[in-house]
Amino acid sequence: MTSSYLAQSAYNPVRSAVKTERGTEHAAFERVTVQLSRADRPEASVAQRASALHENRRLWTLMAANVADSANALPQSLRAQIFYLAEFTLQHSRKALSGDASLTPLIDINTAVMRGLRGEAQAA
């Protein structure tokens, strides 16, 4: 490598995006929501449905633990709302796994959370 190349590359703009906590959370919700959407198709197997529900439950269990932590800096009211959504998600997942409920509410909740993480206003 020549010194000219090294100098040029040192001043090139950084090409990798800086990951924020919000961005990481959004990516996790996006990945799980895509899985849920695929599992909601008529041709999806029971294994796909179970796997998507499992991943969604893992994500929401983590979210519940995070907002239950006294060191969490979010406002108490928002922490309570997130915890409620986690409880609903876990209960609804049990029903969806047994075939007694649709995946649509779980997809809708995750989509709303992603909008919030992007800073988008809630559609009225």
Contact map, one row per residue, 1 for C-alpha under 8 A:
1110110000000000000000000000000000000000000000000000000000000000000000000000000000000000000000000000000000000000000000000000
1111110000000000000000000000000000000000000000000000000000000000000000000000000000000000000000000000000000000000000000000000
1111111000000000000000000000000000000000000000000000000000000000000000000000000000000000000000000000000000000000000000000000
0111111100000000000000000000000000000000000000000000000000000000000000000000000000000000000000000000000000000000000000000000
1111111110000000000000000000000000000000000000000000000000000000000000000000000000000000000000000000000000000000000000000000
1111111111000000000000000000000000000000000000000000000000000000000000000000000000000000000000000000000000000000000000000000
0011111111100000000000000000000000000000000000000000000000000000000000000000000000000000000000000000000000000000000000000000
0001111111110000000000000000000000000000000000000000000000000000000000000000000000000000000000000000000000000000000000000000
0000111111110000000000000000000000000000000000000000000000000000000000000000000000000000000000000000000000000000000000000000
0000011111110000000000000000000000000000000000000000000000000000000000000000000000000000000000000000000000000000000000000000
0000001111111000000000000000000000000000000000000000000000000000000000000000000000000000000000000000000000000000000000000000
0000000111111100000000000000000000000000000000000000000000000000000000000000000000000000000000000000000000000000000000000000
0000000000111110000000000000000000000000000000000000000000000000000000000000000000000000000000000000000000000000000000000000
0000000000011111100000000000000000000000000000000000000000000000000000000000000000000000000000000000000000000000000000000000
0000000000001111100000000000000000000000000000000000000000000000000000000000000000000000000000000000000000000000000000000000
0000000000000111110000000000000000000000000000000000000000000000000000000000000000000000000000000000000000000000000000000000
0000000000000111111000000000000000000000000000000000000000000000000000000000000000000000000000000000000000000000000000000000
0000000000000001111100000000000000000000000000000000000000000000000000000000000000000000000000000000000000000000000000000000
0000000000000000111110110000000000000000000000000000000000000000000000000000000000000000000000000000000000000000000000000000
0000000000000000011111110000000000000000000000000000000000000000000000000000000000000000000000000000000000000000000000000000
0000000000000000001111111000000000000000000000000000000000000000000000000000000000000000000000000000000000000000000000000000
0000000000000000000111111100000000000000000000000000000000000000000000000000000000000000000000000000000000000000000010000000
0000000000000000001111111110000000000000000000000000000000000000000000000000000000000000000000000000000000000000000010000000
0000000000000000001111111111000000000000000000000000000000000000000000000000000000000000000000000000000000000000000000000000
0000000000000000000011111111100000000000000000000000000000000000000000000000000000000000000000000000000000000000000010000000
0000000000000000000001111111110000000000000000000000000000000000000000000000000000000000000000000000000000000000010011000000
0000000000000000000000111111111000000000000000000000000000000000000000000000000000000000000000000000000000000000000000000000
0000000000000000000000011111111100000000000000000000000000100000000000000000000000000000000000000000000000000000000000000000
0000000000000000000000001111111110000000000000000000000000100000000000000000000000000000000000000000000000000110110000000000
0000000000000000000000000111111111000000000000000000000000000000000000000000000000000000000000000000000000000110010000000000
0000000000000000000000000011111111100000000000000000000000000000000000000000000000000000000000000000000000000000000000000000
0000000000000000000000000001111111110000000000000001001100000000000000000000000000000000000000000000000000000000000000000000
0000000000000000000000000000111111111000000000000000000100000000000000000000000000000000000000000000000000100110000000000000
0000000000000000000000000000011111111100000000000000000000000000000000000000000000000000000000000000000000000000000000000000
0000000000000000000000000000001111111110000000000001000000000000000000000000000000000000000000000000000000000000000000000000
0000000000000000000000000000000111111111000000001001100100000000000000000000000000000000000000000000001001100000000000000000
0000000000000000000000000000000011111111100000000000000000000000000000000000000000000000000000000000001000100000000000000000
0000000000000000000000000000000001111111100100010000000000000000000000000000000000000000000000000000000000000000000000000000
0000000000000000000000000000000000111111100110011001000000000000000000000000000000000000000000000000000000000000000000000000
0000000000000000000000000000000000011111110100001000000000000000000000000000000000000000000000000000011100000000000000000000
0000000000000000000000000000000000001111111100000000000000000000000000000000000000000000000000000000000000000000000000000000
0000000000000000000000000000000000000001111100000000000000000000000000000000000000000000000000000000000000000000000000000000
0000000000000000000000000000000000000000111110000000000000000000000000000000000000000000000000000000000000000000000000000000
0000000000000000000000000000000000000111111111011000000000000000000000000000000000000000000000000000000000000000000000000000
0000000000000000000000000000000000000010001111111000000000000000000000000000000000000000000000000000000000000000000000000000
0000000000000000000000000000000000000000000111111100000000000000000000000000000000000000000000000000000000000000000000000000
0000000000000000000000000000000000000000000011111110000000000000000000000000000000000000000000000000000000000000000000000000
0000000000000000000000000000000000000110000111111111000000000000000000000000000000000000000000000000000000000000000000000000
0000000000000000000000000000000000010011000111111111100000000000000000000000000000000000000000001000000000000000000000000000
0000000000000000000000000000000000000000000001111111110000000000000000000000000000000000000000001000000000000000000000000000
0000000000000000000000000000000000000000000000111111111000000000000000000000000000000000000000000000000000000000000000000000
0000000000000000000000000000000100110010000000011111111100000000000000000000000000000000000000000000000000000000000000000000
0000000000000000000000000000000000010000000000001111111110000000000000000000000000000000000010001000000000000000000000000000
0000000000000000000000000000000000000000000000000111111111000000000000000000000000000000000000000000000000000000000000000000
0000000000000000000000000000000100000000000000000011111111100000000000000000000000000000000000000000000000000000000000000000
0000000000000000000000000000000110010000000000000001111111110000000000000000000000000000000000000000000000000000000000000000
0000000000000000000000000000000000000000000000000000111111111000000000000000000000000000110010000000000000000000000000000000
0000000000000000000000000000000000000000000000000000011111111100000000000000000000000000000000000000000000000000000000000000
0000000000000000000000000001100000000000000000000000001111111110000000000000000000000000000000000000000000000000000000000000
0000000000000000000000000000000000000000000000000000000111111111000000000000000000000100110000000000000000000000000000000000
0000000000000000000000000000000000000000000000000000000011111111100000000000000000000100000000000000000000000000000000000000
0000000000000000000000000000000000000000000000000000000001111111110000000000000000000000000000000000000000000000000000000000
0000000000000000000000000000000000000000000000000000000000111111111000000000000001100100000000000000000000000000000000000000
0000000000000000000000000000000000000000000000000000000000011111111100000000000001100100000000000000000000000000000000000000
0000000000000000000000000000000000000000000000000000000000001111111110000000000000000000000000000000000000000000000000000000
0000000000000000000000000000000000000000000000000000000000000111111110010000000000000000000000000000000000000000000000000000
0000000000000000000000000000000000000000000000000000000000000011111111010100001101100000000000000000000000000000000000000000
0000000000000000000000000000000000000000000000000000000000000001111111010000001000100000000000000000000000000000000000000000
0000000000000000000000000000000000000000000000000000000000000000111111110000000000000000000000000000000000000000000000000000
0000000000000000000000000000000000000000000000000000000000000000001111110000000000000000000000000000000000000000000000000000
0000000000000000000000000000000000000000000000000000000000000000000011111000000000000000000000000000000000000000000000000000
0000000000000000000000000000000000000000000000000000000000000000011111111100000000000000000000000000000000000000000000000000
0000000000000000000000000000000000000000000000000000000000000000000000111110000000000000000000000000000000000000000000000000
0000000000000000000000000000000000000000000000000000000000000000001000011111011000000000000000000000000000000000000000000000
0000000000000000000000000000000000000000000000000000000000000000000000001111111000000000000000000000000000000000000000000000
0000000000000000000000000000000000000000000000000000000000000000000000000111111100000000000000000000000000000000000000000000
0000000000000000000000000000000000000000000000000000000000000000000000000011111110000000000000000000000000000000000000000000
0000000000000000000000000000000000000000000000000000000000000000000000000111111111000000000000000000000000000000000000000000
0000000000000000000000000000000000000000000000000000000000000000001100000111111111100000000000000000000000000000000000000000
0000000000000000000000000000000000000000000000000000000000000000001000000001111111110000000000000000000000000000000000000000
0000000000000000000000000000000000000000000000000000000000000000000000000000111111111000000000000000000000000000000000000000
0000000000000000000000000000000000000000000000000000000000000011001000000000011111111100000000000000000000000000000000000000
0000000000000000000000000000000000000000000000000000000000000011001100000000001111111110000000000000000000000000000000000000
0000000000000000000000000000000000000000000000000000000000000000000000000000000111111111000000000000000000000000000000000000
0000000000000000000000000000000000000000000000000000000000000000000000000000000011111111100000000000000000001000000000000000
0000000000000000000000000000000000000000000000000000000000011011000000000000000001111111110000000000000000000000000000000000
0000000000000000000000000000000000000000000000000000000000000000000000000000000000111111111000000000000000000000000000000000
0000000000000000000000000000000000000000000000000000000000000000000000000000000000011111111100000000000000000000000000000000
0000000000000000000000000000000000000000000000000000000010010000000000000000000000001111111110000000000001000000000000000000
0000000000000000000000000000000000000000000000000000000010010000000000000000000000000111111111000000000000000000000000000000
0000000000000000000000000000000000000000000000000000000000000000000000000000000000000011111111100000000000000000000000000000
0000000000000000000000000000000000000000000000000000000000000000000000000000000000000001111111110000100001000000000000000000
0000000000000000000000000000000000000000000000000000100010000000000000000000000000000000111111111000001001000000000000000000
0000000000000000000000000000000000000000000000000000000000000000000000000000000000000000011111111100000000000000000000000000
0000000000000000000000000000000000000000000000000000000000000000000000000000000000000000001111111111100000000000000000000000
0000000000000000000000000000000000000000000000000000000000000000000000000000000000000000000111111111111000000000000000000000
0000000000000000000000000000000000000000000000001100100000000000000000000000000000000000000011111111100000000000000000000000
0000000000000000000000000000000000000000000000000000000000000000000000000000000000000000000001111111100000000000000000000000
0000000000000000000000000000000000000000000000000000000000000000000000000000000000000000000000111111110000000000000000000000
0000000000000000000000000000000000000000000000000000000000000000000000000000000000000000000000111111110000000000000000000000
0000000000000000000000000000000000000000000000000000000000000000000000000000000000000000000100111111111000000000000000000000
0000000000000000000000000000000000000001000000000000000000000000000000000000000000000000000000010011111110000000000000000000
0000000000000000000000000000000000011001000000000000000000000000000000000000000000000000000010010000111111100000000000000000
0000000000000000000000000000000000000001000000000000000000000000000000000000000000000000000000000000011111110000000000000000
0000000000000000000000000000000000000000000000000000000000000000000000000000000000000000000000000000011111111000000000000000
0000000000000000000000000000000000010000000000000000000000000000000000000000000000000000100110000000001111111100000000000000
0000000000000000000000000000000010011000000000000000000000000000000000000000000000000000000000000000001111111110000000000000
0000000000000000000000000000000000000000000000000000000000000000000000000000000000000000000000000000000111111111000000000000
0000000000000000000000000000000000000000000000000000000000000000000000000000000000001000000000000000000011111111100000000000
0000000000000000000000000000110010000000000000000000000000000000000000000000000000000000000000000000000001111111110000000000
0000000000000000000000000000110010000000000000000000000000000000000000000000000000000000000000000000000000111111111000000000
0000000000000000000000000000000000000000000000000000000000000000000000000000000000000000000000000000000000011111111100000100
0000000000000000000000000000100000000000000000000000000000000000000000000000000000000000000000000000000000001111111110000000
0000000000000000000000000100110000000000000000000000000000000000000000000000000000000000000000000000000000000111111111000000
0000000000000000000000000000000000000000000000000000000000000000000000000000000000000000000000000000000000000011111111111100
0000000000000000000000000000000000000000000000000000000000000000000000000000000000000000000000000000000000000001111111111100
0000000000000000000001101100000000000000000000000000000000000000000000000000000000000000000000000000000000000000111111110000
0000000000000000000000000100000000000000000000000000000000000000000000000000000000000000000000000000000000000000011111110000
0000000000000000000000000000000000000000000000000000000000000000000000000000000000000000000000000000000000000000001111111000
0000000000000000000000000000000000000000000000000000000000000000000000000000000000000000000000000000000000000000001111111100
0000000000000000000000000000000000000000000000000000000000000000000000000000000000000000000000000000000000000000001100111110
0000000000000000000000000000000000000000000000000000000000000000000000000000000000000000000000000000000000000001001100011111
0000000000000000000000000000000000000000000000000000000000000000000000000000000000000000000000000000000000000000000000001111
0000000000000000000000000000000000000000000000000000000000000000000000000000000000000000000000000000000000000000000000000111
